[in-house]
Amino acid sequence: MSIFNSCFGLKDDDDKSYPNTILTQSPSKPRSSIHNSVLETIGKTPLVRLPPNSKTNPTTSNLYLKLECENPGGSVKDRLSIAVIEWAEQSGKLEKGQTVIEASSGNTGIGMAMVCAQKGYPYVCVMAESFSIERRKLMRFLGAKVILTNPAHKGTGMLIKTKALADKHGYFWPNQFENEANAWIHEKTTGPEILNAFQQASMKIDHFVCSYGTGGTLLGVGKYLRKHSPQTKIHVCEPSNAPMLFSDIPTEYPPEKQDENGHANENGNGHSDEFPSTSFKVPHPVWRPHLLQGWATDFIPKLVSSATEKKLYDSVLHVGGNDAIETAQVLATNNGILSGVSGGGTLFAAISFAKKLNKKSEYCCHDTRYWRTLFVDPIV
């Protein structure tokens, strides 16, 4: 039984008794309504069509962008942030006033800072010094404390530092890379939003394209589309110079220490005392530094591995950092959409695949919104 399900006494195939979150309590309430907090405005993001044979979409297919940048914190990570915090509240893992800590390249950090500010939890973000300065400033503006790590220690170093601080100070660590609430919220909100929008327009989704990051979107939306739109082909993107999924080399994790019931032993912070997801034999052998912040840290997260095991995607697409930046700039100058390098990468992958397939189809591209200094400097 998964950690998430065991917290609520559910079986792994139980789809009826998950706890409610702000996002799932009123799915039909318009974003233009009066809300009790900014958290109620998370989700219900629009889909915008890029017509074929245009400057941004030089293919014969229709491309639709799921604009997660329209979330109040500016990215898809707002969904995961509210999900893991409300999961922790309802499972008794997060106490009133307890400090929350998470490792992030920025977007989860911003989402968590926003959620914690609204709910009254102190928040600490651990991030490598190489990530963009504006995200640090934004988190601090939201009241968060930001702790920087040596870039040479990569994402692994961020996570090891996070666990050490959580253990030392009694902070709550959601651990976004393996927390199933991360995937669950996408299965309950993002996936239905996308499919409902296409059905309302009397269309079918031929292809869904996304990056993987923590694996939450891939696992959650993938499960939903496999069940409710099985004809949809799902494509996952990764950096061309860090082809971890394509390599077919898994990240090897030590076996978790288990109790007498076969469950992983956890401490009060919600993660395994002995073998968290930050503890693996070596960083992934084909990982290299890349420009697509948030797309792929130096290991394959457990949520991504779960999506692979469940065969929730049909192909792996590769994107270079410069191609992602150039595509995002074309999208901005021709369509007025500030997607960021991640959205540019996903769109580039979809365009490249559509050209190769050379068949008129309907594509949904999932935007995550990773804005960064590197992206702005050459333009300014």
SEVO-812418 format. One record per residue (C-alpha): residue number from 1; residue in three letters; x, y, z. Coordinates in steps of 0.001 Angstrom, whole numbers, always signed. Layout:
N
resi:resn:c1:c2:c3
NUM:Ala:X:Y:Z
...
***
This chain:
380
resi:resn:c1:c2:c3
1:Met:+0:+0:+0
2:Ser:+1298:+3456:-861
3:Ile:+2229:+5978:+1830
4:Phe:-491:+8341:+621
5:Asn:-3250:+5741:+669
6:Ser:-2186:+4272:+4011
7:Cys:-2564:+7698:+5639
8:Phe:-6271:+7593:+4832
9:Gly:-6873:+3857:+5193
10:Leu:-7402:+3375:+1461
11:Lys:-6617:+516:-835
12:Asp:-4382:+1320:-3790
13:Asp:-7296:+936:-6209
14:Asp:-9720:+2993:-4083
15:Asp:-10846:+6008:-6120
16:Lys:-13774:+7194:-4011
17:Ser:-12514:+8156:-570
18:Tyr:-9618:+10506:-1164
19:Pro:-9732:+13621:+1021
20:Asn:-11065:+16863:-378
21:Thr:-8797:+19787:-1088
22:Ile:-9690:+23358:-1956
23:Leu:-9205:+22415:-5621
24:Thr:-11577:+19446:-5585
25:Gln:-14342:+20897:-3379
26:Ser:-15816:+23191:-6044
27:Pro:-14520:+22133:-9472
28:Ser:-17278:+23968:-11332
29:Lys:-16866:+27311:-9562
30:Pro:-15596:+29893:-12106
31:Arg:-12295:+31605:-11461
32:Ser:-14075:+34919:-11999
33:Ser:-16197:+34305:-8866
34:Ile:-15610:+35796:-5424
35:His:-13183:+33560:-3509
36:Asn:-12302:+33258:+158
37:Ser:-8566:+33011:-505
38:Val:-6081:+33059:-3337
39:Leu:-5738:+29281:-2970
40:Glu:-9226:+28803:-4413
41:Thr:-7996:+30311:-7683
42:Ile:-5455:+27547:-8288
43:Gly:-6255:+25421:-11342
44:Lys:-8976:+25786:-13982
45:Thr:-6329:+27196:-16295
46:Pro:-7189:+27959:-19928
47:Leu:-6251:+26145:-23104
48:Val:-5134:+28420:-25952
49:Arg:-5064:+27268:-29580
50:Leu:-2096:+27893:-31843
51:Pro:-3519:+27615:-35366
52:Pro:-1654:+25526:-37963
53:Asn:+654:+27037:-40564
54:Ser:+1433:+30052:-38377
55:Lys:+4734:+31559:-37241
56:Thr:+4527:+29804:-33885
57:Asn:+3007:+26585:-35210
58:Pro:+4509:+25711:-38602
59:Thr:+2671:+22357:-38790
60:Thr:-649:+21144:-40183
61:Ser:-1940:+20279:-36710
62:Asn:-3717:+22279:-34047
63:Leu:-1597:+22841:-30948
64:Tyr:-3281:+23759:-27670
65:Leu:-1324:+25181:-24747
66:Lys:-2480:+24445:-21199
67:Leu:-1453:+27759:-19627
68:Glu:-407:+26769:-16120
69:Cys:+1307:+30150:-15910
70:Glu:-2198:+31465:-15156
71:Asn:-2074:+29956:-11665
72:Pro:-1712:+32615:-8929
73:Gly:+1884:+31626:-8193
74:Gly:+2688:+31558:-11907
75:Ser:+3183:+27836:-12523
76:Val:+1731:+24329:-12389
77:Lys:+3520:+23798:-9065
78:Asp:+749:+25671:-7270
79:Arg:-1360:+22515:-7673
80:Leu:+1184:+20247:-6050
81:Ser:+1825:+22781:-3280
82:Ile:-1789:+22961:-2098
83:Ala:-2152:+19173:-2497
84:Val:+822:+18128:-370
85:Ile:+63:+20683:+2353
86:Glu:-3611:+19721:+2649
87:Trp:-2652:+16037:+2512
88:Ala:-292:+16644:+5426
89:Glu:-2901:+18605:+7383
90:Gln:-5579:+15948:+6961
91:Ser:-3221:+13060:+7716
92:Gly:-1925:+14731:+10884
93:Lys:+1637:+15014:+9621
94:Leu:+1690:+18819:+9672
95:Glu:+993:+20599:+12944
96:Lys:-302:+24143:+13343
97:Gly:+2570:+26615:+13025
98:Gln:+5118:+23937:+12057
99:Thr:+7796:+25005:+9584
100:Val:+7587:+23476:+6111
101:Ile:+10758:+22810:+4121
102:Glu:+11198:+21687:+507
103:Ala:+13949:+21527:-2096
104:Ser:+13066:+23353:-5297
105:Ser:+14570:+24941:-8380
106:Gly:+12057:+27733:-7833
107:Asn:+8511:+27085:-9003
108:Thr:+7547:+24645:-6258
109:Gly:+9285:+26987:-3850
110:Ile:+7112:+29892:-4989
111:Gly:+3952:+27784:-4863
112:Met:+4795:+26478:-1390
113:Ala:+5653:+29990:-165
114:Met:+2268:+31233:-1395
115:Val:+332:+28347:+186
116:Cys:+2231:+28568:+3470
117:Ala:+1766:+32348:+3623
118:Gln:-1999:+31948:+3264
119:Lys:-2196:+29094:+5775
120:Gly:+218:+30528:+8353
121:Tyr:+3146:+28105:+8123
122:Pro:+6768:+29320:+8094
123:Tyr:+8461:+28071:+4931
124:Val:+12077:+27288:+4065
125:Cys:+13199:+26598:+486
126:Val:+16496:+24874:-272
127:Met:+17823:+25548:-3767
128:Ala:+21128:+25460:-5620
129:Glu:+22845:+28810:-6028
130:Ser:+22834:+28343:-9822
131:Phe:+19063:+28786:-10064
132:Ser:+17585:+32142:-10987
133:Ile:+17877:+35069:-8604
134:Glu:+14395:+36432:-9307
135:Arg:+12819:+33292:-7902
136:Arg:+14782:+33653:-4664
137:Lys:+13597:+37248:-4381
138:Leu:+9993:+36315:-5057
139:Met:+10015:+33594:-2398
140:Arg:+11520:+35970:+145
141:Phe:+8906:+38570:-792
142:Leu:+6283:+35939:+88
143:Gly:+7898:+35548:+3506
144:Ala:+9986:+32434:+2860
145:Lys:+13532:+31778:+3953
146:Val:+15837:+30621:+1138
147:Ile:+18909:+28482:+1802
148:Leu:+21389:+28078:-1064
149:Thr:+23522:+25018:-1775
150:Asn:+26639:+24469:-3863
151:Pro:+25674:+23918:-7536
152:Ala:+28370:+21247:-7786
153:His:+26253:+19084:-5481
154:Lys:+23369:+19176:-7979
155:Gly:+19768:+18388:-7080
156:Thr:+20924:+15551:-4858
157:Gly:+22753:+18014:-2654
158:Met:+19617:+20143:-2301
159:Leu:+17622:+17147:-1113
160:Ile:+20272:+15904:+1296
161:Lys:+20447:+19388:+2852
162:Thr:+16651:+19511:+3074
163:Lys:+16440:+16190:+4918
164:Ala:+19236:+17190:+7284
165:Leu:+17464:+20423:+8229
166:Ala:+14095:+18659:+8566
167:Asp:+15609:+16073:+10904
168:Lys:+17545:+18635:+12958
169:His:+14760:+21166:+13455
170:Gly:+11613:+19046:+13191
171:Tyr:+10459:+20716:+9982
172:Phe:+7807:+19054:+7823
173:Trp:+9233:+17920:+4469
174:Pro:+6573:+17010:+1850
175:Asn:+9188:+15449:-470
176:Gln:+7578:+16365:-3775
177:Phe:+9556:+13751:-5725
178:Glu:+7752:+10825:-4130
179:Asn:+4664:+12273:-2426
180:Glu:+1690:+10706:-4205
181:Ala:-493:+13716:-3425
182:Asn:+1597:+15407:-6131
183:Ala:+303:+12987:-8769
184:Trp:-3173:+12621:-7238
185:Ile:-4006:+16313:-7644
186:His:-3227:+16140:-11378
187:Glu:-5368:+13043:-11783
188:Lys:-8254:+14841:-10067
189:Thr:-7880:+18325:-11587
190:Thr:-5443:+18797:-14485
191:Gly:-6438:+15687:-16401
192:Pro:-10206:+16297:-16139
193:Glu:-9783:+19983:-17029
194:Ile:-7975:+19097:-20248
195:Leu:-10320:+16322:-21338
196:Asn:-13474:+18277:-20453
197:Ala:-12292:+21253:-22507
198:Phe:-11750:+19079:-25579
199:Gln:-15057:+17257:-25097
200:Gln:-16942:+20538:-24780
201:Ala:-15484:+21494:-28163
202:Ser:-16479:+18068:-29580
203:Met:-12835:+17116:-30128
204:Lys:-10539:+14299:-29108
205:Ile:-6982:+14656:-27850
206:Asp:-4674:+12822:-30230
207:His:-1444:+13693:-28397
208:Phe:-522:+14998:-24946
209:Val:+2995:+16391:-24483
210:Cys:+4622:+17251:-21134
211:Ser:+7959:+17285:-19344
212:Tyr:+8408:+15116:-16264
213:Gly:+10187:+17082:-13489
214:Thr:+8985:+15501:-10249
215:Gly:+6706:+13143:-12172
216:Gly:+3453:+14421:-10664
217:Thr:+1884:+15732:-13882
218:Leu:+3066:+12754:-15928
219:Leu:+1776:+10181:-13451
220:Gly:-1486:+11929:-12580
221:Val:-2570:+13131:-16025
222:Gly:-1221:+9924:-17565
223:Lys:-3416:+7758:-15323
224:Tyr:-6468:+9888:-16094
225:Leu:-5994:+9911:-19859
226:Arg:-5233:+6196:-20027
227:Lys:-8570:+5538:-18303
228:His:-10780:+8176:-19926
229:Ser:-9091:+8852:-23287
230:Pro:-7170:+5682:-24141
231:Gln:-6629:+6729:-27765
232:Thr:-4491:+9689:-26649
233:Lys:-779:+9200:-27175
234:Ile:+1285:+10562:-24292
235:His:+4760:+11951:-24935
236:Val:+7204:+12934:-22211
237:Cys:+10066:+15390:-22818
238:Glu:+13556:+15476:-21381
239:Pro:+16727:+17510:-22077
240:Ser:+18662:+16223:-25071
241:Asn:+21924:+16267:-23113
242:Ala:+20441:+14475:-20081
243:Pro:+18501:+11579:-21672
244:Met:+17851:+9575:-18528
245:Leu:+14560:+7993:-19594
246:Phe:+15854:+7264:-23082
247:Ser:+18904:+5523:-21606
248:Asp:+16635:+2962:-19934
249:Ile:+18999:+3045:-16946
250:Pro:+16943:+3267:-13743
251:Thr:+17924:+5147:-10617
252:Glu:+18747:+2493:-8046
253:Tyr:+17309:+3062:-4580
254:Pro:+18289:+1054:-1499
255:Pro:+15435:-1042:-81
256:Glu:+13265:+876:+2391
257:Lys:+13305:-152:+6012
258:Gln:+9852:-1610:+6732
259:Asp:+7764:-2285:+9815
260:Glu:+6048:-5572:+10641
261:Asn:+3131:-4688:+8318
262:Gly:+5377:-4172:+5322
263:His:+5125:-356:+5382
264:Ala:+8078:+1996:+5160
265:Asn:+9041:+3316:+8585
266:Glu:+8579:+7062:+8750
267:Asn:+9454:+9726:+11246
268:Gly:+7163:+12590:+12186
269:Asn:+8250:+14621:+9180
270:Gly:+6561:+12232:+6755
271:His:+9581:+10522:+5213
272:Ser:+11609:+7389:+5731
273:Asp:+14213:+7618:+8505
274:Glu:+16694:+5352:+6799
275:Phe:+16223:+5485:+3040
276:Pro:+14455:+8555:+1666
277:Ser:+14245:+9169:-2066
278:Thr:+17365:+11297:-1656
279:Ser:+19424:+8223:-871
280:Phe:+20493:+6290:-3958
281:Lys:+23681:+4605:-4989
282:Val:+24996:+7189:-7488
283:Pro:+23642:+10139:-9492
284:His:+22278:+9048:-12847
285:Pro:+25209:+8265:-15191
286:Val:+23868:+10099:-18265
287:Trp:+22738:+13271:-16485
288:Arg:+24507:+16466:-17496
289:Pro:+23826:+20138:-16628
290:His:+21160:+21601:-18916
291:Leu:+19242:+24835:-19482
292:Leu:+15780:+23401:-18810
293:Gln:+15457:+24198:-15129
294:Gly:+12992:+21966:-13323
295:Trp:+12810:+19383:-16109
296:Ala:+15288:+16780:-14897
297:Thr:+17364:+16652:-11749
298:Asp:+20279:+14217:-11465
299:Phe:+18115:+11193:-10645
300:Ile:+14841:+9705:-11867
301:Pro:+12168:+10478:-9232
302:Lys:+10058:+7640:-7889
303:Leu:+6883:+9165:-9342
304:Val:+8500:+9093:-12792
305:Ser:+9599:+5501:-12272
306:Ser:+6020:+4642:-11334
307:Ala:+4747:+6220:-14572
308:Thr:+7298:+4176:-16498
309:Glu:+6304:+942:-14767
310:Lys:+2626:+1628:-15462
311:Lys:+3442:+2391:-19130
312:Leu:+1751:+5777:-18942
313:Tyr:+3663:+7312:-21848
314:Asp:+4210:+6201:-25421
315:Ser:+7416:+7978:-26376
316:Val:+10252:+10121:-25045
317:Leu:+11022:+13376:-26895
318:His:+14234:+15364:-26572
319:Val:+14774:+19101:-26482
320:Gly:+17874:+21283:-26462
321:Gly:+17974:+24253:-24136
322:Asn:+18590:+26805:-26898
323:Asp:+15686:+25429:-28936
324:Ala:+13416:+25792:-25908
325:Ile:+14468:+29395:-25327
326:Glu:+14056:+30357:-28984
327:Thr:+10621:+28718:-29187
328:Ala:+9462:+30497:-26036
329:Gln:+10578:+33826:-27476
330:Val:+8696:+33147:-30729
331:Leu:+5618:+32298:-28657
332:Ala:+5948:+35554:-26727
333:Thr:+6546:+37860:-29698
334:Asn:+3865:+36329:-31933
335:Asn:+1197:+35254:-29451
336:Gly:+1835:+37380:-26365
337:Ile:+2210:+34289:-24180
338:Leu:+4965:+34395:-21533
339:Ser:+5525:+30686:-21184
340:Gly:+9126:+30459:-20052
341:Val:+11831:+28030:-21049
342:Ser:+9881:+24926:-19952
343:Gly:+6800:+25785:-21976
344:Gly:+9040:+26614:-24939
345:Gly:+10660:+23215:-24616
346:Thr:+7378:+21341:-24546
347:Leu:+6087:+23308:-27532
348:Phe:+9306:+22689:-29481
349:Ala:+8981:+18947:-28810
350:Ala:+5359:+18914:-29986
351:Ile:+6181:+20853:-33164
352:Ser:+9118:+18574:-33971
353:Phe:+7023:+15457:-33423
354:Ala:+4106:+16824:-35482
355:Lys:+6434:+17627:-38377
356:Lys:+7870:+14140:-38270
357:Leu:+4444:+12491:-38051
358:Asn:+3100:+14743:-40832
359:Lys:-525:+13990:-40001
360:Lys:-3139:+16540:-38992
361:Ser:-3850:+15957:-35306
362:Glu:-4912:+17681:-32086
363:Tyr:-2057:+18249:-29626
364:Cys:-2259:+19398:-26010
365:Cys:+1024:+20857:-24692
366:His:+1377:+21192:-20949
367:Asp:+3057:+24433:-19862
368:Thr:+4881:+24591:-16525
369:Arg:+6362:+28122:-16643
370:Tyr:+10023:+28209:-15669
371:Trp:+11098:+31817:-16089
372:Arg:+14754:+32602:-15535
373:Thr:+17467:+35253:-15761
374:Leu:+19289:+33468:-18589
375:Phe:+16130:+33711:-20640
376:Val:+15857:+37474:-20223
377:Asp:+19443:+38680:-20398
378:Pro:+20128:+38206:-24159
379:Ile:+16897:+40058:-25008
380:Val:+17560:+42979:-22701
***
